[in-house]
């Protein structure tokens, strides 16, 4: 039964990825798509951590953990860029709120 928690984390990560993928390909507003991308990345991170913890020998593999830390930094930067581009698009389209002087 030692592999059961790892399988639970693997299936949960796959479920999060599938839910996020569904949200990305839906006809939702851009902010919901950005949130769906964040859910997808969380699923991928969870799968990587579960795979790192399931390494043989009782010691977790540090390479997937380093990949997750790097992925978190990249995800935060991509999230900021996506939000900035969405805000710029809204202001150019005239769908955003008017800003004061």
Biopython code that builds the backbone (N, CA, C, O; Angstrom):
import numpy as np
from Bio.PDB.StructureBuilder import StructureBuilder

atoms = [
    (1, "UNK", "N", (0.804, -1.199, 0.000)),
    (1, "UNK", "CA", (0.000, 0.000, 0.000)),
    (1, "UNK", "C", (0.845, 1.261, 0.000)),
    (1, "UNK", "O", (0.296, 2.357, 0.115)),
    (2, "UNK", "N", (2.144, 1.147, -0.124)),
    (2, "UNK", "CA", (2.984, 2.344, -0.064)),
    (2, "UNK", "C", (2.855, 3.199, -1.310)),
    (2, "UNK", "O", (3.166, 4.389, -1.258)),
    (3, "UNK", "N", (2.406, 2.639, -2.435)),
    (3, "UNK", "CA", (2.274, 3.408, -3.659)),
    (3, "UNK", "C", (0.942, 4.106, -3.802)),
    (3, "UNK", "O", (0.741, 4.846, -4.765)),
    (4, "UNK", "N", (0.010, 3.891, -2.859)),
    (4, "UNK", "CA", (-1.330, 4.466, -2.969)),
    (4, "UNK", "C", (-1.336, 5.990, -2.912)),
    (4, "UNK", "O", (-2.015, 6.598, -3.739)),
    (5, "UNK", "N", (-0.624, 6.652, -1.991)),
    (5, "UNK", "CA", (-0.636, 8.122, -2.003)),
    (5, "UNK", "C", (-0.062, 8.698, -3.296)),
    (5, "UNK", "O", (-0.542, 9.720, -3.788)),
    (6, "UNK", "N", (0.953, 8.052, -3.841)),
    (6, "UNK", "CA", (1.543, 8.549, -5.076)),
    (6, "UNK", "C", (0.552, 8.443, -6.226)),
    (6, "UNK", "O", (0.456, 9.347, -7.057)),
    (7, "UNK", "N", (-0.180, 7.347, -6.271)),
    (7, "UNK", "CA", (-1.197, 7.198, -7.315)),
    (7, "UNK", "C", (-2.310, 8.220, -7.148)),
    (7, "UNK", "O", (-2.823, 8.746, -8.137)),
    (8, "UNK", "N", (-2.687, 8.505, -5.916)),
    (8, "UNK", "CA", (-3.705, 9.521, -5.668)),
    (8, "UNK", "C", (-3.247, 10.877, -6.176)),
    (8, "UNK", "O", (-4.017, 11.599, -6.811)),
    (9, "UNK", "N", (-1.995, 11.227, -5.899)),
    (9, "UNK", "CA", (-1.465, 12.503, -6.374)),
    (9, "UNK", "C", (-1.354, 12.522, -7.894)),
    (9, "UNK", "O", (-1.618, 13.550, -8.520)),
    (10, "UNK", "N", (-0.968, 11.402, -8.494)),
    (10, "UNK", "CA", (-0.882, 11.329, -9.949)),
    (10, "UNK", "C", (-2.252, 11.525, -10.596)),
    (10, "UNK", "O", (-2.388, 12.294, -11.548)),
    (11, "UNK", "N", (-3.259, 10.835, -10.082)),
    (11, "UNK", "CA", (-4.602, 10.965, -10.647)),
    (11, "UNK", "C", (-5.188, 12.353, -10.408)),
    (11, "UNK", "O", (-5.883, 12.890, -11.271)),
    (12, "UNK", "N", (-4.912, 12.934, -9.249)),
    (12, "UNK", "CA", (-5.394, 14.282, -8.966)),
    (12, "UNK", "C", (-4.735, 15.296, -9.895)),
    (12, "UNK", "O", (-5.397, 16.207, -10.391)),
    (13, "UNK", "N", (-3.444, 15.142, -10.129)),
    (13, "UNK", "CA", (-2.747, 16.034, -11.068)),
    (13, "UNK", "C", (-3.284, 15.893, -12.479)),
    (13, "UNK", "O", (-3.451, 16.888, -13.185)),
    (14, "UNK", "N", (-3.562, 14.642, -12.900)),
    (14, "UNK", "CA", (-4.121, 14.431, -14.233)),
    (14, "UNK", "C", (-5.520, 15.032, -14.334)),
    (14, "UNK", "O", (-5.886, 15.581, -15.374)),
    (15, "UNK", "N", (-6.303, 14.932, -13.260)),
    (15, "UNK", "CA", (-7.644, 15.513, -13.252)),
    (15, "UNK", "C", (-7.579, 17.035, -13.328)),
    (15, "UNK", "O", (-8.344, 17.653, -14.069)),
    (16, "UNK", "N", (-6.675, 17.638, -12.570)),
    (16, "UNK", "CA", (-6.502, 19.093, -12.644)),
    (16, "UNK", "C", (-6.084, 19.530, -14.037)),
    (16, "UNK", "O", (-6.577, 20.535, -14.551)),
    (17, "UNK", "N", (-5.177, 18.778, -14.648)),
    (17, "UNK", "CA", (-4.741, 19.115, -16.000)),
    (17, "UNK", "C", (-5.909, 19.027, -16.982)),
    (17, "UNK", "O", (-6.070, 19.898, -17.836)),
    (18, "UNK", "N", (-6.722, 17.976, -16.862)),
    (18, "UNK", "CA", (-7.860, 17.808, -17.774)),
    (18, "UNK", "C", (-8.896, 18.913, -17.584)),
    (18, "UNK", "O", (-9.453, 19.414, -18.561)),
    (19, "UNK", "N", (-9.156, 19.295, -16.337)),
    (19, "UNK", "CA", (-10.102, 20.384, -16.090)),
    (19, "UNK", "C", (-9.586, 21.705, -16.650)),
    (19, "UNK", "O", (-10.347, 22.477, -17.235)),
    (20, "UNK", "N", (-8.309, 21.959, -16.473)),
    (20, "UNK", "CA", (-7.726, 23.180, -17.023)),
    (20, "UNK", "C", (-7.728, 23.184, -18.535)),
    (20, "UNK", "O", (-7.956, 24.222, -19.156)),
    (21, "UNK", "N", (-7.478, 22.032, -19.133)),
    (21, "UNK", "CA", (-7.491, 21.936, -20.594)),
    (21, "UNK", "C", (-8.886, 22.213, -21.143)),
    (21, "UNK", "O", (-9.040, 22.874, -22.170)),
    (22, "UNK", "N", (-9.897, 21.702, -20.449)),
    (22, "UNK", "CA", (-11.278, 21.969, -20.854)),
    (22, "UNK", "C", (-11.572, 23.469, -20.776)),
    (22, "UNK", "O", (-12.235, 24.018, -21.657)),
    (23, "UNK", "N", (-11.086, 24.125, -19.736)),
    (23, "UNK", "CA", (-11.309, 25.560, -19.581)),
    (23, "UNK", "C", (-10.577, 26.388, -20.621)),
    (23, "UNK", "O", (-11.070, 27.435, -21.039)),
    (24, "UNK", "N", (-9.409, 25.931, -21.042)),
    (24, "UNK", "CA", (-8.650, 26.676, -22.057)),
    (24, "UNK", "C", (-9.356, 26.638, -23.408)),
    (24, "UNK", "O", (-9.386, 27.637, -24.126)),
    (25, "UNK", "N", (-9.924, 25.481, -23.754)),
    (25, "UNK", "CA", (-10.556, 25.340, -25.059)),
    (25, "UNK", "C", (-12.032, 25.710, -25.062)),
    (25, "UNK", "O", (-12.704, 25.534, -26.078)),
    (26, "UNK", "N", (-12.550, 26.214, -23.956)),
    (26, "UNK", "CA", (-13.937, 26.652, -23.930)),
    (26, "UNK", "C", (-14.029, 28.080, -24.480)),
    (26, "UNK", "O", (-13.012, 28.716, -24.755)),
    (27, "UNK", "N", (-15.237, 28.561, -24.631)),
    (27, "UNK", "CA", (-15.439, 29.921, -25.123)),
    (27, "UNK", "C", (-15.613, 30.875, -23.951)),
    (27, "UNK", "O", (-16.511, 31.717, -23.951)),
    (28, "UNK", "N", (-14.765, 30.741, -22.971)),
    (28, "UNK", "CA", (-14.825, 31.556, -21.765)),
    (28, "UNK", "C", (-14.097, 32.882, -21.987)),
    (28, "UNK", "O", (-13.315, 33.013, -22.929)),
    (29, "UNK", "N", (-14.354, 33.859, -21.126)),
    (29, "UNK", "CA", (-13.604, 35.119, -21.197)),
    (29, "UNK", "C", (-12.109, 34.880, -20.960)),
    (29, "UNK", "O", (-11.722, 33.854, -20.402)),
    (30, "UNK", "N", (-11.282, 35.823, -21.383)),
    (30, "UNK", "CA", (-9.822, 35.629, -21.268)),
    (30, "UNK", "C", (-9.336, 35.390, -19.838)),
    (30, "UNK", "O", (-8.404, 34.613, -19.632)),
    (31, "UNK", "N", (-9.947, 36.039, -18.854)),
    (31, "UNK", "CA", (-9.491, 35.843, -17.484)),
    (31, "UNK", "C", (-9.738, 34.405, -17.027)),
    (31, "UNK", "O", (-8.912, 33.839, -16.312)),
    (32, "UNK", "N", (-10.844, 33.816, -17.422)),
    (32, "UNK", "CA", (-11.104, 32.422, -17.066)),
    (32, "UNK", "C", (-10.126, 31.488, -17.766)),
    (32, "UNK", "O", (-9.744, 30.461, -17.205)),
    (33, "UNK", "N", (-9.722, 31.828, -18.969)),
    (33, "UNK", "CA", (-8.724, 31.006, -19.663)),
    (33, "UNK", "C", (-7.377, 31.081, -18.969)),
    (33, "UNK", "O", (-6.663, 30.081, -18.888)),
    (34, "UNK", "N", (-7.023, 32.254, -18.467)),
    (34, "UNK", "CA", (-5.766, 32.403, -17.736)),
    (34, "UNK", "C", (-5.809, 31.572, -16.457)),
    (34, "UNK", "O", (-4.827, 30.921, -16.104)),
    (35, "UNK", "N", (-6.936, 31.595, -15.769)),
    (35, "UNK", "CA", (-7.092, 30.784, -14.566)),
    (35, "UNK", "C", (-7.006, 29.304, -14.922)),
    (35, "UNK", "O", (-6.411, 28.524, -14.179)),
    (36, "UNK", "N", (-7.596, 28.910, -16.054)),
    (36, "UNK", "CA", (-7.530, 27.513, -16.492)),
    (36, "UNK", "C", (-6.084, 27.105, -16.778)),
    (36, "UNK", "O", (-5.693, 25.978, -16.475)),
    (37, "UNK", "N", (-5.297, 27.995, -17.349)),
    (37, "UNK", "CA", (-3.874, 27.688, -17.563)),
    (37, "UNK", "C", (-3.151, 27.485, -16.236)),
    (37, "UNK", "O", (-2.284, 26.618, -16.127)),
    (38, "UNK", "N", (-3.503, 28.281, -15.230)),
    (38, "UNK", "CA", (-2.895, 28.109, -13.907)),
    (38, "UNK", "C", (-3.288, 26.777, -13.280)),
    (38, "UNK", "O", (-2.472, 26.139, -12.614)),
    (39, "UNK", "N", (-4.534, 26.354, -13.490)),
    (39, "UNK", "CA", (-4.971, 25.058, -12.976)),
    (39, "UNK", "C", (-4.205, 23.939, -13.684)),
    (39, "UNK", "O", (-3.794, 22.967, -13.050)),
    (40, "UNK", "N", (-4.015, 24.079, -14.999)),
    (40, "UNK", "CA", (-3.250, 23.082, -15.746)),
    (40, "UNK", "C", (-1.824, 22.982, -15.218)),
    (40, "UNK", "O", (-1.308, 21.882, -15.020)),
    (41, "UNK", "N", (-1.194, 24.115, -14.994)),
    (41, "UNK", "CA", (0.191, 24.078, -14.510)),
    (41, "UNK", "C", (0.263, 23.479, -13.109)),
    (41, "UNK", "O", (1.232, 22.794, -12.784)),
    (42, "UNK", "N", (-0.737, 23.724, -12.281)),
    (42, "UNK", "CA", (-0.758, 23.111, -10.950)),
    (42, "UNK", "C", (-0.856, 21.594, -11.043)),
    (42, "UNK", "O", (-0.237, 20.877, -10.257)),
    (43, "UNK", "N", (-1.636, 21.106, -12.010)),
    (43, "UNK", "CA", (-1.732, 19.661, -12.220)),
    (43, "UNK", "C", (-0.407, 19.057, -12.651)),
    (43, "UNK", "O", (-0.023, 17.982, -12.191)),
    (44, "UNK", "N", (0.287, 19.757, -13.536)),
    (44, "UNK", "CA", (1.596, 19.263, -13.990)),
    (44, "UNK", "C", (2.592, 19.254, -12.830)),
    (44, "UNK", "O", (3.364, 18.306, -12.682)),
    (45, "UNK", "N", (2.576, 20.303, -12.012)),
    (45, "UNK", "CA", (3.475, 20.355, -10.865)),
    (45, "UNK", "C", (3.185, 19.220, -9.890)),
    (45, "UNK", "O", (4.107, 18.615, -9.342)),
    (46, "UNK", "N", (1.917, 18.935, -9.678)),
    (46, "UNK", "CA", (1.545, 17.853, -8.767)),
    (46, "UNK", "C", (2.005, 16.496, -9.288)),
    (46, "UNK", "O", (2.453, 15.650, -8.514)),
    (47, "UNK", "N", (1.897, 16.290, -10.589)),
    (47, "UNK", "CA", (2.367, 15.032, -11.182)),
    (47, "UNK", "C", (3.880, 14.906, -11.031)),
    (47, "UNK", "O", (4.380, 13.837, -10.680)),
    (48, "UNK", "N", (4.612, 15.990, -11.293)),
    (48, "UNK", "CA", (6.065, 15.938, -11.161)),
    (48, "UNK", "C", (6.487, 15.648, -9.717)),
    (48, "UNK", "O", (7.400, 14.856, -9.489)),
    (49, "UNK", "N", (5.839, 16.273, -8.757)),
    (49, "UNK", "CA", (6.184, 16.032, -7.356)),
    (49, "UNK", "C", (5.856, 14.597, -6.963)),
    (49, "UNK", "O", (6.614, 13.963, -6.228)),
    (50, "UNK", "N", (4.723, 14.082, -7.454)),
    (50, "UNK", "CA", (4.368, 12.689, -7.138)),
    (50, "UNK", "C", (5.376, 11.729, -7.750)),
    (50, "UNK", "O", (5.731, 10.729, -7.127)),
    (51, "UNK", "N", (5.843, 12.017, -8.962)),
    (51, "UNK", "CA", (6.847, 11.161, -9.585)),
    (51, "UNK", "C", (8.184, 11.244, -8.851)),
    (51, "UNK", "O", (8.898, 10.247, -8.746)),
    (52, "UNK", "N", (8.522, 12.424, -8.346)),
    (52, "UNK", "CA", (9.774, 12.578, -7.610)),
    (52, "UNK", "C", (9.714, 11.834, -6.284)),
    (52, "UNK", "O", (10.706, 11.250, -5.850)),
    (53, "UNK", "N", (8.546, 11.854, -5.638)),
    (53, "UNK", "CA", (8.420, 11.178, -4.348)),
    (53, "UNK", "C", (8.356, 9.663, -4.502)),
    (53, "UNK", "O", (8.651, 8.933, -3.556)),
    (54, "UNK", "N", (7.978, 9.188, -5.674)),
    (54, "UNK", "CA", (7.848, 7.746, -5.895)),
    (54, "UNK", "C", (9.144, 7.118, -6.380)),
    (54, "UNK", "O", (9.137, 5.976, -6.839)),
    (55, "UNK", "N", (10.256, 7.839, -6.288)),
    (55, "UNK", "CA", (11.531, 7.303, -6.748)),
    (55, "UNK", "C", (11.952, 6.123, -5.888)),
    (55, "UNK", "O", (11.639, 6.052, -4.700)),
    (56, "UNK", "N", (12.666, 5.202, -6.514)),
    (56, "UNK", "CA", (13.117, 4.007, -5.802)),
    (56, "UNK", "C", (14.240, 4.371, -4.830)),
    (56, "UNK", "O", (14.970, 5.341, -5.039)),
    (57, "UNK", "N", (14.361, 3.592, -3.788)),
    (57, "UNK", "CA", (15.427, 3.802, -2.823)),
    (57, "UNK", "C", (15.002, 4.604, -1.615)),
    (57, "UNK", "O", (15.803, 4.795, -0.700)),
    (58, "UNK", "N", (13.768, 5.080, -1.578)),
    (58, "UNK", "CA", (13.282, 5.814, -0.421)),
    (58, "UNK", "C", (13.648, 7.283, -0.389)),
    (58, "UNK", "O", (13.156, 8.021, 0.465)),
    (59, "UNK", "N", (14.500, 7.724, -1.299)),
    (59, "UNK", "CA", (14.870, 9.134, -1.341)),
    (59, "UNK", "C", (14.239, 9.773, -2.568)),
    (59, "UNK", "O", (14.311, 9.204, -3.657)),
    (60, "UNK", "N", (13.623, 10.941, -2.418)),
    (60, "UNK", "CA", (13.007, 11.593, -3.575)),
    (60, "UNK", "C", (14.056, 12.069, -4.570)),
    (60, "UNK", "O", (15.175, 12.423, -4.198)),
    (61, "UNK", "N", (13.677, 12.071, -5.825)),
    (61, "UNK", "CA", (14.569, 12.506, -6.899)),
    (61, "UNK", "C", (14.570, 14.032, -6.939)),
    (61, "UNK", "O", (13.498, 14.627, -7.055)),
    (62, "UNK", "N", (15.729, 14.692, -6.847)),
    (62, "UNK", "CA", (15.747, 16.153, -6.805)),
    (62, "UNK", "C", (15.533, 16.822, -8.173)),
    (62, "UNK", "O", (15.220, 18.011, -8.220)),
    (63, "UNK", "N", (15.693, 16.101, -9.268)),
    (63, "UNK", "CA", (15.557, 16.726, -10.586)),
    (63, "UNK", "C", (14.121, 17.176, -10.851)),
    (63, "UNK", "O", (13.931, 18.322, -11.258)),
    (64, "UNK", "N", (13.094, 16.338, -10.643)),
    (64, "UNK", "CA", (11.734, 16.838, -10.842)),
    (64, "UNK", "C", (11.370, 17.969, -9.875)),
    (64, "UNK", "O", (10.594, 18.858, -10.225)),
    (65, "UNK", "N", (11.922, 17.938, -8.673)),
    (65, "UNK", "CA", (11.653, 19.026, -7.738)),
    (65, "UNK", "C", (12.238, 20.340, -8.242)),
    (65, "UNK", "O", (11.607, 21.390, -8.115)),
    (66, "UNK", "N", (13.431, 20.289, -8.807)),
    (66, "UNK", "CA", (14.035, 21.488, -9.380)),
    (66, "UNK", "C", (13.244, 21.964, -10.597)),
    (66, "UNK", "O", (13.110, 23.166, -10.825)),
    (67, "UNK", "N", (12.723, 21.022, -11.371)),
    (67, "UNK", "CA", (11.904, 21.404, -12.525)),
    (67, "UNK", "C", (10.614, 22.088, -12.076)),
    (67, "UNK", "O", (10.156, 23.029, -12.725)),
    (68, "UNK", "N", (10.028, 21.630, -10.979)),
    (68, "UNK", "CA", (8.808, 22.256, -10.460)),
    (68, "UNK", "C", (9.104, 23.665, -9.968)),
    (68, "UNK", "O", (8.329, 24.584, -10.234)),
    (69, "UNK", "N", (10.208, 23.851, -9.257)),
    (69, "UNK", "CA", (10.554, 25.197, -8.795)),
    (69, "UNK", "C", (10.781, 26.147, -9.961)),
    (69, "UNK", "O", (10.339, 27.295, -9.919)),
    (70, "UNK", "N", (11.457, 25.688, -10.986)),
    (70, "UNK", "CA", (11.657, 26.505, -12.183)),
    (70, "UNK", "C", (10.335, 26.756, -12.881)),
    (70, "UNK", "O", (10.087, 27.860, -13.368)),
    (71, "UNK", "N", (9.482, 25.737, -12.934)),
    (71, "UNK", "CA", (8.180, 25.891, -13.574)),
    (71, "UNK", "C", (7.295, 26.880, -12.855)),
    (71, "UNK", "O", (6.528, 27.598, -13.496)),
    (72, "UNK", "N", (7.381, 26.937, -11.532)),
    (72, "UNK", "CA", (6.592, 27.911, -10.781)),
    (72, "UNK", "C", (7.010, 29.328, -11.136)),
    (72, "UNK", "O", (6.160, 30.201, -11.312)),
    (73, "UNK", "N", (8.305, 29.563, -11.241)),
    (73, "UNK", "CA", (8.800, 30.895, -11.615)),
    (73, "UNK", "C", (8.329, 31.260, -13.018)),
    (73, "UNK", "O", (7.876, 32.381, -13.251)),
    (74, "UNK", "N", (8.432, 30.333, -13.938)),
    (74, "UNK", "CA", (7.997, 30.589, -15.314)),
    (74, "UNK", "C", (6.489, 30.809, -15.363)),
    (74, "UNK", "O", (6.018, 31.672, -16.104)),
    (75, "UNK", "N", (5.730, 30.046, -14.591)),
    (75, "UNK", "CA", (4.271, 30.189, -14.579)),
    (75, "UNK", "C", (3.851, 31.548, -14.031)),
    (75, "UNK", "O", (2.912, 32.157, -14.544)),
    (76, "UNK", "N", (4.530, 32.026, -13.002)),
    (76, "UNK", "CA", (4.201, 33.342, -12.458)),
    (76, "UNK", "C", (4.506, 34.429, -13.475)),
    (76, "UNK", "O", (3.718, 35.362, -13.637)),
    (77, "UNK", "N", (5.630, 34.324, -14.158)),
    (77, "UNK", "CA", (5.981, 35.308, -15.187)),
    (77, "UNK", "C", (5.001, 35.264, -16.363)),
    (77, "UNK", "O", (4.582, 36.309, -16.862)),
    (78, "UNK", "N", (4.639, 34.067, -16.801)),
    (78, "UNK", "CA", (3.682, 33.933, -17.898)),
    (78, "UNK", "C", (2.304, 34.439, -17.492)),
    (78, "UNK", "O", (1.588, 35.018, -18.309)),
    (79, "UNK", "N", (1.931, 34.223, -16.241)),
    (79, "UNK", "CA", (0.657, 34.712, -15.743)),
    (79, "UNK", "C", (0.634, 36.244, -15.747)),
    (79, "UNK", "O", (-0.354, 36.845, -16.169)),
    (80, "UNK", "N", (1.693, 36.863, -15.292)),
    (80, "UNK", "CA", (1.779, 38.323, -15.315)),
    (80, "UNK", "C", (1.730, 38.879, -16.722)),
    (80, "UNK", "O", (1.074, 39.890, -16.970)),
    (81, "UNK", "N", (2.421, 38.225, -17.646)),
    (81, "UNK", "CA", (2.399, 38.669, -19.035)),
    (81, "UNK", "C", (1.003, 38.521, -19.641)),
    (81, "UNK", "O", (0.531, 39.413, -20.345)),
    (82, "UNK", "N", (0.349, 37.402, -19.369)),
    (82, "UNK", "CA", (-0.995, 37.182, -19.908)),
    (82, "UNK", "C", (-1.982, 38.206, -19.350)),
    (82, "UNK", "O", (-2.831, 38.709, -20.086)),
    (83, "UNK", "N", (-1.881, 38.515, -18.072)),
    (83, "UNK", "CA", (-2.768, 39.516, -17.487)),
    (83, "UNK", "C", (-2.499, 40.906, -18.059)),
    (83, "UNK", "O", (-3.433, 41.666, -18.316)),
    (84, "UNK", "N", (-1.224, 41.237, -18.259)),
    (84, "UNK", "CA", (-0.890, 42.541, -18.840)),
    (84, "UNK", "C", (-1.389, 42.648, -20.279)),
    (84, "UNK", "O", (-1.917, 43.686, -20.678)),
    (85, "UNK", "N", (-1.226, 41.590, -21.050)),
    (85, "UNK", "CA", (-1.712, 41.617, -22.433)),
    (85, "UNK", "C", (-3.234, 41.678, -22.502)),
    (85, "UNK", "O", (-3.796, 42.345, -23.371)),
    (86, "UNK", "N", (-3.894, 40.984, -21.587)),
    (86, "UNK", "CA", (-5.356, 41.039, -21.545)),
    (86, "UNK", "C", (-5.829, 42.440, -21.182)),
    (86, "UNK", "O", (-6.788, 42.944, -21.767)),
    (87, "UNK", "N", (-5.166, 43.067, -20.225)),
    (87, "UNK", "CA", (-5.515, 44.440, -19.860)),
    (87, "UNK", "C", (-5.259, 45.425, -20.994)),
    (87, "UNK", "O", (-6.054, 46.336, -21.220)),
    (88, "UNK", "N", (-4.153, 45.243, -21.704)),
    (88, "UNK", "CA", (-3.857, 46.130, -22.838)),
    (88, "UNK", "C", (-4.875, 45.940, -23.959)),
    (88, "UNK", "O", (-5.287, 46.906, -24.601)),
    (89, "UNK", "N", (-5.272, 44.712, -24.186)),
    (89, "UNK", "CA", (-6.275, 44.443, -25.224)),
    (89, "UNK", "C", (-7.615, 45.066, -24.864)),
    (89, "UNK", "O", (-8.295, 45.626, -25.723)),
    (90, "UNK", "N", (-7.995, 44.967, -23.596)),
    (90, "UNK", "CA", (-9.260, 45.560, -23.161)),
    (90, "UNK", "C", (-9.225, 47.073, -23.300)),
    (90, "UNK", "O", (-10.226, 47.678, -23.684)),
    (91, "UNK", "N", (-8.101, 47.689, -22.998)),
    (91, "UNK", "CA", (-8.031, 49.146, -23.107)),
    (91, "UNK", "C", (-8.010, 49.594, -24.563)),
    (91, "UNK", "O", (-8.540, 50.659, -24.880)),
    (92, "UNK", "N", (-7.415, 48.814, -25.448)),
    (92, "UNK", "CA", (-7.418, 49.168, -26.872)),
    (92, "UNK", "C", (-8.769, 48.943, -27.521)),
    (92, "UNK", "O", (-9.161, 49.687, -28.419)),
    (93, "UNK", "N", (-9.487, 47.918, -27.071)),
    (93, "UNK", "CA", (-10.807, 47.638, -27.624)),
    (93, "UNK", "C", (-11.865, 48.585, -27.082)),
    (93, "UNK", "O", (-12.956, 48.673, -27.646)),
    (94, "UNK", "N", (-11.569, 49.286, -26.014)),
    (94, "UNK", "CA", (-12.550, 50.173, -25.408)),
    (94, "UNK", "C", (-13.518, 49.451, -24.499)),
    (94, "UNK", "O", (-14.541, 50.018, -24.116)),
    (95, "UNK", "N", (-13.220, 48.212, -24.145)),
    (95, "UNK", "CA", (-14.113, 47.464, -23.265)),
    (95, "UNK", "C", (-13.736, 47.614, -21.803)),
    (95, "UNK", "O", (-14.479, 47.176, -20.925)),
    (96, "UNK", "N", (-12.599, 48.221, -21.534)),
    (96, "UNK", "CA", (-12.183, 48.428, -20.148)),
    (96, "UNK", "C", (-12.755, 49.705, -19.586)),
    (96, "UNK", "O", (-13.392, 50.478, -20.302)),
    (97, "UNK", "N", (-12.531, 49.929, -18.306)),
    (97, "UNK", "CA", (-13.026, 51.143, -17.676)),
    (97, "UNK", "C", (-12.117, 52.303, -18.046)),
    (97, "UNK", "O", (-10.922, 52.126, -18.283)),
    (98, "UNK", "N", (-12.693, 53.471, -18.090)),
    (98, "UNK", "CA", (-11.921, 54.670, -18.409)),
    (98, "UNK", "C", (-11.027, 55.031, -17.235)),
    (98, "UNK", "O", (-11.454, 54.975, -16.082)),
    (99, "UNK", "N", (-9.806, 55.397, -17.525)),
    (99, "UNK", "CA", (-8.879, 55.803, -16.476)),
    (99, "UNK", "C", (-8.893, 57.314, -16.365)),
    (99, "UNK", "O", (-9.071, 58.024, -17.355)),
    (100, "UNK", "N", (-8.704, 57.795, -15.149)),
    (100, "UNK", "CA", (-8.682, 59.229, -14.912)),
    (100, "UNK", "C", (-7.377, 59.850, -15.382)),
    (100, "UNK", "O", (-6.453, 59.139, -15.777)),
    (101, "UNK", "N", (-7.297, 61.202, -15.338)),
    (101, "UNK", "CA", (-6.068, 61.908, -15.794)),
    (101, "UNK", "C", (-4.880, 61.711, -14.923)),
    (101, "UNK", "O", (-3.810, 62.250, -15.207)),
]
sb = StructureBuilder()
sb.init_structure("model")
sb.init_model(0)
sb.init_chain("A")
sb.init_seg("    ")
for serial, (resi, resn, name, xyz) in enumerate(atoms, 1):
    if name == "N":
        sb.init_residue(resn, " ", resi, " ")
    sb.init_atom(name, np.array(xyz, "f"), 0.0, 1.0, " ", f" {name:<3s}", serial, name[0])
structure = sb.get_structure()
